[in-house]
Amino acid sequence: MQLILGLIPNNLQPKSPIHSLEDNPMHSVNQKIKDLPKLVLVALSIGLVAQLAHAQSDATQRLLERNKMFEPKIIKVADNVYTAIGYQVTANSMIVGKDGIIIVDPGQMPIMASRVRKAFEEITDKPVKAIIYTHSHGDHYNGAPAFYESDKGIQVWARSNFGSEGARNALTGLIGGVRSSNTQGFDLKPEQKIGVGVAIPPARRPTNSMMVDGSSQSGTPRRAQRIEPTHTFSEDRKRIEISGVTIDLVSAPGETADQLYVWLPNQKVVFAGDNFYQSWPNVYPLRGTARRSIRDWIVSIDKMAQEGPKHLVGGHTTPMLNNASEILANYHEALKHVYDKTIEGAKKYLTPDELVEYAALPPHLAKLDYLAPYYGSVKGTIRDIYAQDLGWFDGDALNLHRESPLKQSQRMADLVGGANVLMTKAKEAMRKDDPLGAAQLAQHVIRLRPEDKNAKRLMGEALAIVGESTFNAPMRNYTISTSNRLLSEANAK
């Protein structure tokens, strides 16, 4: 998962050097509380809503509870395996060998990775012998300078197609910008920032590049030094031995085409990279990126499950200890179910909107917290499967002849009796606790009257409520960012 997050807040400091899984349980979700009166909700902006504890939706409470997972700590995974959580947006791991250590995914920024190294040095002072990149998202490898010394003969391992996604994205130049910052939450007010569901909240908006180390004294982050792989492999599986530790590097395309997983056969530990974290996977990123193959992802998850692992270290979130095989089996079943049902429904000529319900997870999988839509979403995955395999046309003949949004809004206004009536209906929808309906109606008015501040204010207030009750973190962030923009335009003089 390519996260583009800012520096870790100063209040997130390590509490103790080593924690076991028992020190970091998933907390139970608070009971649903009564809603504020509808008119009060309408009158409040999302910033105020977020500050009033009694106004928090279940979605907000659950996301805030999830963030407790990211308090900085070192978790002991096996006798010689340790994972740092909360120091950076990624999970950074250390494997201790006879005369040195191996680092798996050094992380996002050298300045933060140096703190991880310092924490690891409290466990062992053995030198770094090797660094392994699970894939080429910068939040996993940009921190390498904190561990790498050019004159020490340190091996840096990756797949031979390392960086392939970035190369594809560079062809269009479309990655980054407003969509990235909106989905990651950079444009939100401090009190609105909850995070992305699988990592710590961003503390500030970064530059337009995720290759940031945050160490510039001028206040402007600079590009981090890129440490290129010194060793690569192109075969399906490469067995290496470093400092007496037997390691299998296994090709595992999924979130990226250059993904690998690290398998320690003697310790029964698998490092999954971003093919697993405690959330439904981000098969379709709202920020936009090169297409991801869920078919490859399904195969790679199954390969990890077939190893028979005991412990599972994901690319983000805390390691899953003692039941890794069961978790990966469930993860595989869930992905395969969604893919198979989507294709089955498409053969019955169901549209993407209909498939969202048809291919939903069965109850025994939907109840698992590590399959909940914290970061990726089942709905987004279903729509992307359809788009990848059948393209944009959904089988509805009218969608071959879609009118422009402006014409559609004019048709709606003509139908109800004008834009003023649409505004009246939008206000009625808000009074009836239907903020999504209110936003849809207000959007028609804004298209017809782009300078209508009342319509923008109404739509902004409606989206504030919709966003606050949205559980998927990127969807939530994008919705609230849009709300903020509309409210700002409405209040501009």
C-alpha positions as CSV (number, residue, x, y, z in Angstrom):
1,M,0.0,0.0,0.0
2,Q,1.5,3.3,-1.1
3,L,0.8,5.7,1.8
4,I,1.8,9.3,1.5
5,L,1.7,10.4,5.1
6,G,3.4,13.2,7.0
7,L,5.6,13.0,10.1
8,I,4.5,11.1,13.2
9,P,2.9,13.3,15.8
10,N,5.3,14.2,18.7
11,N,3.0,12.6,21.2
12,L,3.4,9.2,19.7
13,Q,6.5,8.1,21.5
14,P,7.6,4.5,22.4
15,K,6.4,3.4,25.7
16,S,8.6,0.3,26.2
17,P,11.0,-1.6,24.0
18,I,9.2,-4.9,23.4
19,H,5.6,-5.9,23.5
20,S,4.0,-9.2,22.8
21,L,0.6,-9.6,21.0
22,E,-1.2,-9.6,24.4
23,D,0.1,-6.1,24.9
24,N,-1.8,-4.9,21.9
25,P,-5.3,-6.4,21.7
26,M,-8.0,-5.1,19.4
27,H,-10.3,-3.1,21.7
28,S,-14.0,-3.8,21.6
29,V,-16.0,-1.2,19.7
30,N,-18.0,1.1,21.9
31,Q,-21.7,0.7,22.0
32,K,-23.7,2.8,19.5
33,I,-24.8,6.0,21.1
34,K,-27.9,8.0,20.4
35,D,-27.8,10.5,17.6
36,L,-28.0,14.2,18.2
37,P,-31.3,15.8,17.1
38,K,-31.3,16.0,13.3
39,L,-31.5,19.8,13.1
40,V,-28.5,20.1,15.4
41,L,-26.5,17.8,13.1
42,V,-27.5,19.8,10.1
43,A,-26.3,23.0,11.8
44,L,-22.9,21.7,12.8
45,S,-19.9,21.4,10.5
46,I,-17.9,18.2,10.5
47,G,-15.1,19.8,12.5
48,L,-17.5,20.4,15.4
49,V,-19.1,17.1,15.0
50,A,-15.8,15.3,15.4
51,Q,-15.0,17.2,18.6
52,L,-18.2,16.3,20.3
53,A,-17.8,12.8,21.6
54,H,-21.5,12.2,22.0
55,A,-22.0,13.0,18.3
56,Q,-19.5,10.4,17.0
57,S,-20.9,7.7,14.7
58,D,-20.0,4.1,15.1
59,A,-17.6,4.5,12.2
60,T,-15.7,7.3,13.9
61,Q,-15.5,5.4,17.2
62,R,-14.2,2.3,15.5
63,L,-11.6,4.1,13.5
64,L,-10.4,6.0,16.6
65,E,-10.2,2.7,18.4
66,R,-8.2,1.1,15.6
67,N,-5.6,3.9,15.9
68,K,-4.6,2.6,19.4
69,M,-2.9,-0.2,17.4
70,F,-0.3,2.3,16.1
71,E,1.2,3.5,19.4
72,P,5.0,2.9,18.8
73,K,6.2,-0.4,20.1
74,I,8.5,-3.3,19.2
75,I,6.6,-6.6,19.1
76,K,8.5,-9.9,19.5
77,V,7.2,-12.2,16.7
78,A,9.6,-15.2,17.2
79,D,12.8,-15.8,19.1
80,N,14.8,-13.9,16.6
81,V,12.2,-11.8,14.9
82,Y,11.0,-8.3,16.0
83,T,8.6,-5.9,14.3
84,A,8.4,-2.1,14.9
85,I,4.9,-0.7,14.8
86,G,3.8,3.0,15.0
87,Y,7.2,4.5,14.4
88,Q,6.4,4.8,10.7
89,V,3.3,4.1,8.6
90,T,4.7,0.7,7.7
91,A,5.6,-2.4,9.8
92,N,9.4,-2.6,9.9
93,S,11.0,-5.9,10.9
94,M,14.3,-7.2,12.2
95,I,15.6,-10.8,11.9
96,V,18.5,-11.5,14.2
97,G,21.2,-13.9,12.8
98,K,24.4,-15.3,14.2
99,D,26.6,-12.3,13.5
100,G,24.2,-9.7,12.1
101,I,20.6,-8.7,11.4
102,I,18.3,-8.6,8.3
103,I,15.8,-5.7,7.9
104,V,12.5,-6.3,6.1
105,D,11.0,-3.1,4.8
106,P,13.0,-0.2,6.4
107,G,10.1,2.2,6.0
108,Q,9.1,5.6,4.8
109,M,11.6,8.1,5.9
110,P,15.3,7.9,7.0
111,I,14.6,10.2,10.0
112,M,11.9,7.9,11.3
113,A,13.7,4.7,10.3
114,S,16.7,5.9,12.4
115,R,14.4,5.8,15.4
116,V,13.4,2.3,14.5
117,R,17.1,1.3,14.2
118,K,17.8,2.9,17.6
119,A,14.9,0.8,19.1
120,F,16.3,-2.3,17.5
121,E,19.8,-1.6,18.9
122,E,18.3,-1.8,22.4
123,I,17.7,-5.5,21.5
124,T,20.9,-6.3,19.7
125,D,24.0,-4.4,18.6
126,K,24.7,-6.8,15.7
127,P,25.4,-5.0,12.4
128,V,23.1,-4.9,9.5
129,K,23.9,-7.7,7.0
130,A,21.0,-7.3,4.6
131,I,17.8,-5.3,3.7
132,I,14.8,-6.8,2.0
133,Y,12.2,-4.8,0.1
134,T,8.9,-6.5,-0.2
135,H,7.9,-4.1,-3.0
136,S,8.6,-0.7,-4.4
137,H,6.1,1.6,-2.7
138,G,8.2,4.3,-1.1
139,D,6.7,4.0,2.3
140,H,8.5,0.6,2.5
141,Y,11.9,1.3,1.2
142,N,12.7,5.1,1.5
143,G,13.9,4.6,5.0
144,A,16.8,2.4,3.9
145,P,19.5,5.0,4.3
146,A,19.0,4.7,8.1
147,F,20.2,1.1,7.9
148,Y,22.5,1.1,4.8
149,E,26.2,1.7,4.8
150,S,27.9,1.5,1.4
151,D,31.2,0.3,2.7
152,K,29.8,-2.6,4.8
153,G,28.8,-4.9,2.0
154,I,25.2,-4.9,2.9
155,Q,23.0,-6.9,0.6
156,V,19.7,-5.2,-0.6
157,W,17.3,-7.8,-2.0
158,A,14.2,-7.3,-4.2
159,R,12.5,-8.8,-7.2
160,S,14.1,-8.2,-10.6
161,N,11.0,-6.1,-11.7
162,F,11.4,-3.8,-8.6
163,G,9.8,-0.4,-9.4
164,S,7.6,-1.6,-12.2
165,E,4.5,0.1,-10.9
166,G,6.2,3.4,-10.6
167,A,7.4,3.1,-14.2
168,R,3.9,2.5,-15.4
169,N,2.5,5.4,-13.3
170,A,5.1,7.7,-14.7
171,L,3.9,7.2,-18.2
172,T,0.7,9.2,-17.4
173,G,2.0,11.5,-14.7
174,L,-1.5,11.4,-13.1
175,I,-0.6,9.9,-9.8
176,G,-0.6,12.3,-6.8
177,G,-2.2,15.7,-6.5
178,V,-5.6,16.4,-5.0
179,R,-7.0,12.9,-5.2
180,S,-4.0,11.5,-3.2
181,S,-4.1,14.2,-0.6
182,N,-7.9,14.0,-0.2
183,T,-8.0,10.2,0.2
184,Q,-5.1,10.2,2.7
185,G,-6.6,13.1,4.7
186,F,-3.9,15.7,4.3
187,D,-6.4,18.4,3.5
188,L,-8.4,17.8,6.6
189,K,-8.4,20.0,9.7
190,P,-6.4,18.6,12.6
191,E,-9.5,17.6,14.5
192,Q,-10.9,15.8,11.5
193,K,-7.8,13.6,10.8
194,I,-8.4,10.0,11.9
195,G,-6.0,8.3,9.5
196,V,-6.3,5.7,6.8
197,G,-7.4,2.7,8.9
198,V,-4.1,0.7,8.6
199,A,-1.6,3.4,9.7
200,I,-1.1,6.4,11.9
201,P,-2.9,9.6,11.1
202,P,-1.0,12.1,8.9
203,A,0.3,15.0,11.0
204,R,0.7,17.4,8.1
205,R,0.4,17.7,4.4
206,P,3.6,16.6,2.6
207,T,4.9,17.6,-0.8
208,N,3.6,16.1,-4.0
209,S,6.2,13.3,-3.7
210,M,6.1,10.5,-1.2
211,M,9.9,10.4,-1.4
212,V,10.2,12.6,1.6
213,D,12.5,12.1,4.6
214,G,11.3,15.0,6.7
215,S,14.8,16.0,7.8
216,S,15.1,19.4,6.0
217,Q,15.9,22.2,8.4
218,S,14.2,24.8,6.2
219,G,10.8,23.3,6.8
220,T,10.5,21.9,3.3
221,P,11.0,18.1,3.2
222,R,13.6,16.9,0.7
223,R,13.7,13.9,-1.4
224,A,15.2,10.9,0.3
225,Q,18.3,9.1,-1.0
226,R,17.1,6.0,-2.9
227,I,19.0,2.8,-2.1
228,E,18.8,0.5,-5.1
229,P,18.7,-3.3,-4.8
230,T,22.1,-4.9,-5.0
231,H,20.6,-8.4,-5.4
232,T,17.5,-9.4,-7.3
233,F,15.8,-12.6,-8.4
234,S,13.5,-13.4,-11.3
235,E,12.6,-17.0,-10.5
236,D,9.5,-17.9,-8.5
237,R,11.4,-18.7,-5.3
238,K,15.0,-17.9,-4.2
239,R,16.5,-19.5,-1.1
240,I,19.3,-17.5,0.5
241,E,21.2,-17.8,3.8
242,I,22.3,-14.7,5.6
243,S,24.1,-14.7,9.0
244,G,23.0,-18.3,9.5
245,V,19.3,-17.6,8.8
246,T,17.6,-19.5,6.0
247,I,15.3,-17.2,4.0
248,D,13.0,-17.9,1.1
249,L,12.1,-14.9,-1.1
250,V,9.0,-15.8,-3.1
251,S,7.4,-14.0,-6.0
252,A,3.9,-12.8,-4.9
253,P,2.3,-10.2,-7.3
254,G,-0.8,-8.6,-5.8
255,E,-0.9,-5.0,-4.6
256,T,2.1,-4.5,-6.9
257,A,3.5,-6.6,-9.7
258,D,6.9,-6.6,-8.0
259,Q,5.7,-7.8,-4.6
260,L,7.5,-10.7,-2.8
261,Y,7.0,-12.4,0.5
262,V,9.7,-13.4,2.9
263,W,9.4,-16.9,4.4
264,L,11.4,-18.1,7.4
265,P,10.9,-21.9,7.2
266,N,12.6,-22.6,10.6
267,Q,10.6,-20.0,12.5
268,K,7.4,-20.4,10.5
269,V,7.1,-16.7,10.0
270,V,5.9,-15.1,6.8
271,F,6.4,-11.4,5.9
272,A,3.5,-10.6,3.5
273,G,4.4,-7.1,2.4
274,D,1.3,-5.2,1.4
275,N,-0.5,-8.4,0.2
276,F,-1.9,-8.5,3.7
277,Y,-2.7,-6.0,6.5
278,Q,-5.6,-6.1,8.9
279,S,-8.2,-4.7,6.4
280,W,-9.9,-5.6,3.2
281,P,-7.1,-5.1,0.7
282,N,-6.8,-2.0,-1.4
283,V,-7.5,-3.7,-4.7
284,Y,-8.7,-0.4,-6.1
285,P,-7.1,2.7,-4.6
286,L,-9.3,5.8,-4.7
287,R,-6.2,7.9,-5.3
288,G,-5.7,6.2,-8.6
289,T,-2.8,4.0,-9.7
290,A,-1.9,1.3,-12.2
291,R,-4.4,-1.5,-12.2
292,R,-4.0,-4.3,-9.6
293,S,-4.8,-7.9,-10.4
294,I,-7.0,-9.6,-7.8
295,R,-6.4,-12.9,-9.6
296,D,-2.7,-12.6,-8.9
297,W,-3.5,-11.5,-5.4
298,I,-5.6,-14.6,-4.7
299,V,-2.8,-16.9,-5.9
300,S,-0.2,-15.2,-3.8
301,I,-2.3,-15.3,-0.6
302,D,-2.8,-19.0,-1.2
303,K,0.9,-19.6,-1.7
304,M,1.6,-18.0,1.7
305,A,-1.1,-20.1,3.3
306,Q,0.3,-23.3,1.8
307,E,3.6,-22.6,3.6
308,G,1.9,-23.4,6.9
309,P,3.0,-20.3,8.7
310,K,2.5,-19.8,12.4
311,H,3.1,-16.0,12.5
312,L,2.1,-13.4,9.9
313,V,3.7,-10.0,9.6
314,G,1.8,-7.7,7.3
315,G,3.0,-4.5,5.5
316,H,1.0,-2.4,8.0
317,T,-0.8,-3.1,11.3
318,T,0.4,-5.4,14.1
319,P,1.7,-8.9,13.4
320,M,-0.8,-11.8,13.7
321,L,0.6,-14.4,16.0
322,N,0.0,-18.1,16.4
323,N,-2.9,-18.4,13.9
324,A,-1.4,-17.2,10.6
325,S,-2.5,-20.2,8.5
326,E,-6.1,-19.8,9.5
327,I,-6.1,-16.0,8.8
328,L,-4.5,-16.4,5.4
329,A,-7.0,-19.2,4.5
330,N,-9.9,-16.8,5.4
331,Y,-8.3,-14.0,3.5
332,H,-7.9,-16.2,0.5
333,E,-11.5,-17.5,0.7
334,A,-12.8,-13.9,1.0
335,L,-10.9,-12.6,-2.1
336,K,-11.8,-15.7,-4.1
337,H,-15.5,-15.5,-3.1
338,V,-15.8,-11.8,-4.2
339,Y,-14.0,-12.5,-7.5
340,D,-16.0,-15.7,-8.3
341,K,-19.4,-14.2,-7.4
342,T,-18.7,-11.0,-9.4
343,I,-17.9,-13.0,-12.5
344,E,-20.9,-15.3,-11.9
345,G,-23.2,-12.3,-11.5
346,A,-21.7,-10.6,-14.6
347,K,-22.6,-13.7,-16.6
348,K,-26.2,-13.2,-15.5
349,Y,-26.0,-9.6,-16.9
350,L,-26.0,-8.0,-13.4
351,T,-24.7,-4.4,-13.4
352,P,-22.0,-3.3,-11.1
353,D,-24.6,-1.6,-8.8
354,E,-26.4,-5.0,-8.5
355,L,-23.2,-6.9,-8.1
356,V,-22.2,-5.0,-5.0
357,E,-25.0,-6.8,-3.2
358,Y,-24.7,-10.1,-5.1
359,A,-21.0,-10.6,-4.4
360,A,-20.9,-9.3,-0.8
361,L,-19.0,-11.4,1.7
362,P,-20.9,-14.1,3.5
363,P,-21.5,-13.5,7.2
364,H,-18.8,-15.8,8.5
365,L,-16.2,-13.7,6.7
366,A,-17.9,-10.3,6.9
367,K,-17.6,-10.5,10.7
368,L,-13.8,-10.8,10.8
369,D,-12.2,-7.5,11.7
370,Y,-9.1,-8.1,9.5
371,L,-11.5,-8.3,6.5
372,A,-13.3,-5.1,7.4
373,P,-13.1,-2.2,5.0
374,Y,-10.7,0.0,7.0
375,Y,-8.6,0.8,3.9
376,G,-9.8,-1.1,0.8
377,S,-13.5,-1.9,0.3
378,V,-15.4,-4.9,-1.0
379,K,-17.6,-2.6,-3.1
380,G,-14.7,-0.9,-4.7
381,T,-13.1,-4.3,-5.5
382,I,-16.3,-5.6,-7.1
383,R,-16.6,-2.6,-9.3
384,D,-12.9,-2.8,-10.3
385,I,-13.2,-6.5,-11.2
386,Y,-16.1,-5.7,-13.5
387,A,-14.2,-2.8,-15.1
388,Q,-11.0,-4.9,-15.5
389,D,-12.8,-7.9,-17.1
390,L,-15.7,-6.2,-18.9
391,G,-14.8,-2.6,-19.2
392,W,-16.8,0.5,-18.4
393,F,-20.1,-0.5,-20.1
394,D,-22.5,-2.0,-17.7
395,G,-25.0,-3.4,-20.2
396,D,-27.6,-0.6,-19.8
397,A,-28.3,0.9,-23.2
398,L,-29.0,4.3,-21.8
399,N,-25.4,4.5,-20.5
400,L,-24.3,4.4,-24.2
401,H,-26.0,7.8,-24.6
402,R,-25.3,9.6,-21.3
403,E,-26.0,13.3,-21.3
404,S,-23.5,15.7,-19.7
405,P,-24.0,16.3,-15.9
406,L,-25.3,19.8,-16.7
407,K,-28.0,18.5,-19.0
408,Q,-29.0,15.8,-16.4
409,S,-29.3,18.5,-13.8
410,Q,-31.4,20.7,-16.1
411,R,-33.7,17.8,-16.8
412,M,-34.1,17.2,-13.1
413,A,-34.9,20.9,-12.5
414,D,-37.4,20.9,-15.4
415,L,-39.0,17.8,-14.0
416,V,-39.6,19.2,-10.5
417,G,-40.3,22.8,-11.4
418,G,-37.0,24.6,-11.3
419,A,-33.7,24.9,-9.3
420,N,-35.5,26.6,-6.4
421,V,-37.7,23.6,-6.0
422,L,-34.6,21.4,-6.0
423,M,-33.2,23.5,-3.1
424,T,-36.5,23.1,-1.2
425,K,-36.4,19.3,-1.7
426,A,-32.7,19.2,-0.6
427,K,-33.6,21.1,2.6
428,E,-36.5,18.7,3.2
429,A,-34.1,15.7,2.8
430,M,-31.8,17.2,5.5
431,R,-34.8,17.6,7.8
432,K,-35.7,13.9,7.1
433,D,-32.2,12.8,8.1
434,D,-31.3,12.0,4.5
435,P,-28.0,13.9,4.0
436,L,-26.9,11.8,1.0
437,G,-30.2,12.6,-0.8
438,A,-29.8,16.2,0.2
439,A,-26.2,16.3,-1.3
440,Q,-27.4,14.8,-4.5
441,L,-30.2,17.3,-4.9
442,A,-27.9,20.2,-4.0
443,Q,-25.4,19.1,-6.5
444,H,-27.9,19.6,-9.3
445,V,-28.5,23.2,-8.1
446,I,-24.7,23.9,-8.0
447,R,-24.3,22.7,-11.6
448,L,-27.1,25.0,-12.7
449,R,-26.1,27.9,-10.5
450,P,-22.3,27.5,-9.9
451,E,-22.2,30.7,-7.7
452,D,-25.1,29.6,-5.4
453,K,-23.4,29.7,-1.9
454,N,-26.5,28.4,-0.2
455,A,-26.5,25.3,-2.3
456,K,-22.8,24.8,-1.7
457,R,-23.3,25.3,2.1
458,L,-26.1,22.7,2.1
459,M,-24.2,20.2,0.1
460,G,-21.1,20.8,2.3
461,E,-23.1,20.3,5.5
462,A,-24.7,17.1,4.1
463,L,-21.4,15.6,3.0
464,A,-20.0,16.4,6.4
465,I,-22.6,14.1,8.0
466,V,-22.1,11.5,5.3
467,G,-18.4,11.5,5.7
468,E,-18.4,11.4,9.5
469,S,-20.5,8.2,9.4
470,T,-18.4,6.5,6.6
471,F,-16.2,3.7,7.9
472,N,-13.8,3.2,5.0
473,A,-11.0,5.7,5.8
474,P,-10.1,6.9,2.3
475,M,-13.7,7.3,1.3
476,R,-14.3,9.1,4.6
477,N,-11.3,11.4,4.0
478,Y,-12.3,12.2,0.5
479,T,-15.9,13.0,1.4
480,I,-14.9,15.3,4.3
481,S,-12.3,17.0,2.1
482,T,-15.0,17.7,-0.5
483,S,-17.3,19.0,2.3
484,N,-14.6,21.4,3.5
485,R,-14.0,22.8,0.0
486,L,-17.7,23.4,-0.5
487,L,-18.1,25.1,2.9
488,S,-15.1,27.2,2.3
489,E,-16.5,28.4,-1.1
490,A,-19.9,29.0,0.5
491,N,-18.3,31.2,3.2
492,A,-15.9,33.1,0.9
493,K,-16.6,36.8,0.6
